[in-house]
Amino acid sequence: MIEIKNLTKRFWKFDVLKSINLIIEGNQIVSLMGPNGSGKTTLIKAILGLVIPENGEITVNGINTKRDFKYRKSIGYMPQTACFPDNLKVSEVIQIIKEIRKNETEYDMELYEMLNIESFSDKKIFTLSQGMKQKVSCAITFLFNPSILILDEPTAGLDPISAEIFKNKLLSESEKGKLILFTTHILNEVKELSNRMIFLLDGEIMLEKKNERISSGSDSDSIYNELLMLKKYYR
């Protein structure tokens, strides 16, 4: 579970996050939407401990993120843009990451296999397209079977087939009780995947919707229409 209380973050004179209060439990796929500069990535980085807030508190599975960094072991994080050392082979990158987490003995290799990463595992990172790098990032995110997945626009750069494989993996992991939080600008992804949607605008939560699956139920059209209305704030 992720619990956020009165979270405020300021860069220079600008309040990027304004008194955010949020509880996210397991067995949820939560989509985080909002225009560029609305605070989505800052909120994610605050949860990961990469950004220190001015005020407020974040706990992950009961652990205060300011006091103990061990909580990060339970999180699989996928940044918006995959970034690995250019001079290493794909297989070397994955092996190094495994060695960093040397106490782990069981790995989730499903995406590695389904995205056919083995076919280019001997290639160096600098030779890969952005989409291929994104596939590697997908596989690494799930590698250690984390109970929490935090994904920043995860399907950006993926081809349609790979994106579908990835989305099916998210649904499968959610059924296992995992907590999944992802940012997106794609309204259809919200409808396909989410059972909860949060819309940020200028650092504040402007809209929040919960549903068994946002694409189902009698209020599906009204939720979608509200998203379309809020889309006018995108810049």
LOLOKE-85610 format. One record per residue (C-alpha): x, y negated, z negated; residue in three letters. Coordinates in steps of 0.2 Angstrom, whole numbers. Layout:
N
PT; X; Y; Z; ALA
...
END
This chain:
235
PT; 0; 0; 0; MET
PT; 6; -18; 4; ILE
PT; -1; -31; -8; GLU
PT; 3; -50; -4; ILE
PT; -2; -63; -17; LYS
PT; -2; -82; -13; ASN
PT; 12; -81; -1; LEU
PT; 19; -97; 6; THR
PT; 34; -100; 17; LYS
PT; 41; -116; 23; ARG
PT; 54; -120; 37; PHE
PT; 60; -138; 35; TRP
PT; 44; -148; 33; LYS
PT; 33; -135; 41; PHE
PT; 22; -123; 31; ASP
PT; 23; -107; 42; VAL
PT; 13; -97; 29; LEU
PT; 0; -105; 18; LYS
PT; -6; -95; 3; SER
PT; -8; -79; 11; ILE
PT; -18; -66; 1; ASN
PT; -19; -48; 8; LEU
PT; -20; -30; 3; ILE
PT; -17; -16; 16; ILE
PT; -19; 2; 11; GLU
PT; -15; 18; 19; GLY
PT; -25; 27; 33; ASN
PT; -27; 10; 41; GLN
PT; -22; 3; 58; ILE
PT; -21; -16; 55; VAL
PT; -19; -27; 70; SER
PT; -11; -45; 67; LEU
PT; -16; -57; 80; MET
PT; -13; -76; 83; GLY
PT; -6; -88; 95; PRO
PT; 13; -91; 96; ASN
PT; 20; -99; 81; GLY
PT; 5; -94; 70; SER
PT; 16; -85; 57; GLY
PT; 14; -67; 63; LYS
PT; 33; -62; 64; THR
PT; 37; -73; 48; THR
PT; 24; -63; 38; LEU
PT; 31; -46; 44; ILE
PT; 49; -52; 40; LYS
PT; 43; -57; 23; ALA
PT; 37; -40; 20; ILE
PT; 53; -33; 26; LEU
PT; 63; -44; 14; GLY
PT; 71; -53; 29; LEU
PT; 63; -70; 25; VAL
PT; 62; -76; 7; ILE
PT; 46; -85; 3; PRO
PT; 45; -101; -7; GLU
PT; 30; -95; -17; ASN
PT; 20; -79; -19; GLY
PT; 23; -60; -22; GLU
PT; 24; -45; -11; ILE
PT; 23; -27; -17; THR
PT; 25; -12; -7; VAL
PT; 19; 4; -15; ASN
PT; 20; -5; -31; GLY
PT; 38; -11; -29; ILE
PT; 41; -30; -30; ASN
PT; 51; -33; -14; THR
PT; 61; -47; -22; LYS
PT; 68; -35; -36; ARG
PT; 71; -19; -27; ASP
PT; 76; -16; -9; PHE
PT; 73; 3; -10; LYS
PT; 55; 1; -4; TYR
PT; 62; -2; 14; ARG
PT; 66; 17; 15; LYS
PT; 47; 20; 16; SER
PT; 45; 8; 31; ILE
PT; 48; 11; 50; GLY
PT; 51; -6; 58; TYR
PT; 50; -9; 77; MET
PT; 55; -27; 82; PRO
PT; 48; -36; 96; GLN
PT; 64; -34; 107; THR
PT; 75; -18; 106; ALA
PT; 93; -23; 102; CYS
PT; 107; -10; 101; PHE
PT; 126; -11; 103; PRO
PT; 128; -12; 122; ASP
PT; 144; -1; 123; ASN
PT; 136; 15; 114; LEU
PT; 126; 29; 122; LYS
PT; 108; 32; 117; VAL
PT; 113; 48; 109; SER
PT; 127; 39; 99; GLU
PT; 115; 26; 93; VAL
PT; 102; 39; 87; ILE
PT; 116; 49; 79; GLN
PT; 123; 34; 70; ILE
PT; 106; 29; 63; ILE
PT; 104; 47; 57; LYS
PT; 121; 46; 48; GLU
PT; 116; 30; 39; ILE
PT; 101; 39; 32; ARG
PT; 112; 55; 29; LYS
PT; 100; 61; 15; ASN
PT; 86; 64; 27; GLU
PT; 86; 82; 34; THR
PT; 69; 82; 44; GLU
PT; 66; 71; 59; TYR
PT; 51; 66; 69; ASP
PT; 57; 69; 87; MET
PT; 40; 69; 95; GLU
PT; 41; 52; 104; LEU
PT; 59; 56; 108; TYR
PT; 53; 71; 118; GLU
PT; 37; 64; 124; MET
PT; 45; 49; 131; LEU
PT; 58; 60; 139; ASN
PT; 73; 50; 131; ILE
PT; 84; 66; 133; GLU
PT; 85; 62; 152; SER
PT; 95; 46; 149; PHE
PT; 102; 50; 132; SER
PT; 120; 50; 139; ASP
PT; 118; 33; 147; LYS
PT; 125; 17; 138; LYS
PT; 113; 4; 132; ILE
PT; 119; -9; 143; PHE
PT; 114; 1; 158; THR
PT; 96; 3; 152; LEU
PT; 81; -7; 158; SER
PT; 71; -16; 144; GLN
PT; 57; -3; 145; GLY
PT; 70; 11; 142; MET
PT; 77; 2; 127; LYS
PT; 59; 0; 121; GLN
PT; 57; 19; 122; LYS
PT; 72; 21; 111; VAL
PT; 66; 9; 99; SER
PT; 49; 18; 98; CYS
PT; 57; 35; 94; ALA
PT; 69; 28; 81; ILE
PT; 54; 19; 72; THR
PT; 46; 36; 69; PHE
PT; 62; 46; 66; LEU
PT; 62; 47; 47; PHE
PT; 43; 50; 46; ASN
PT; 40; 34; 36; PRO
PT; 24; 31; 27; SER
PT; 22; 13; 33; ILE
PT; 24; 7; 51; LEU
PT; 27; -11; 55; ILE
PT; 27; -15; 73; LEU
PT; 30; -31; 82; ASP
PT; 21; -31; 99; GLU
PT; 27; -13; 101; PRO
PT; 19; -9; 119; THR
PT; 28; -25; 127; ALA
PT; 39; -18; 140; GLY
PT; 32; -1; 141; LEU
PT; 25; 7; 157; ASP
PT; 6; 11; 156; PRO
PT; 10; 30; 153; ILE
PT; 22; 27; 139; SER
PT; 11; 14; 131; ALA
PT; -3; 27; 131; GLU
PT; 8; 40; 123; ILE
PT; 14; 28; 110; PHE
PT; -4; 23; 106; LYS
PT; -10; 41; 104; ASN
PT; 5; 43; 92; LYS
PT; -1; 28; 81; LEU
PT; -19; 36; 80; LEU
PT; -11; 53; 75; SER
PT; 0; 45; 62; GLU
PT; -15; 35; 55; SER
PT; -25; 51; 53; GLU
PT; -11; 58; 42; LYS
PT; -14; 43; 30; GLY
PT; 0; 31; 35; LYS
PT; -2; 13; 34; LEU
PT; 1; 4; 51; ILE
PT; 3; -14; 54; LEU
PT; 6; -21; 72; PHE
PT; 6; -38; 80; THR
PT; -2; -39; 98; THR
PT; -8; -52; 110; HIS
PT; -18; -39; 119; ILE
PT; -37; -39; 114; LEU
PT; -40; -21; 121; ASN
PT; -26; -14; 110; GLU
PT; -36; -21; 95; VAL
PT; -52; -13; 101; LYS
PT; -43; 4; 105; GLU
PT; -33; 6; 89; LEU
PT; -38; -5; 75; SER
PT; -50; -2; 61; ASN
PT; -45; -19; 54; ARG
PT; -40; -35; 63; MET
PT; -32; -51; 55; ILE
PT; -31; -67; 65; PHE
PT; -18; -80; 59; LEU
PT; -18; -98; 65; LEU
PT; -6; -111; 58; ASP
PT; 0; -99; 44; GLY
PT; -18; -96; 38; GLU
PT; -30; -81; 40; ILE
PT; -44; -88; 50; MET
PT; -53; -72; 54; LEU
PT; -53; -54; 47; GLU
PT; -64; -40; 53; LYS
PT; -65; -22; 47; LYS
PT; -73; -7; 56; ASN
PT; -71; 12; 57; GLU
PT; -64; 7; 74; ARG
PT; -66; -10; 81; ILE
PT; -71; -3; 98; SER
PT; -86; 6; 90; SER
PT; -101; 2; 81; GLY
PT; -115; -10; 84; SER
PT; -105; -26; 80; ASP
PT; -91; -22; 93; SER
PT; -97; -35; 105; ASP
PT; -98; -49; 92; SER
PT; -81; -45; 86; ILE
PT; -74; -45; 103; TYR
PT; -83; -62; 107; ASN
PT; -76; -69; 91; GLU
PT; -58; -64; 97; LEU
PT; -62; -72; 114; LEU
PT; -67; -88; 106; MET
PT; -51; -89; 95; LEU
PT; -41; -85; 111; LYS
PT; -43; -104; 115; LYS
PT; -30; -108; 102; TYR
PT; -17; -98; 111; TYR
PT; -3; -108; 118; ARG
END
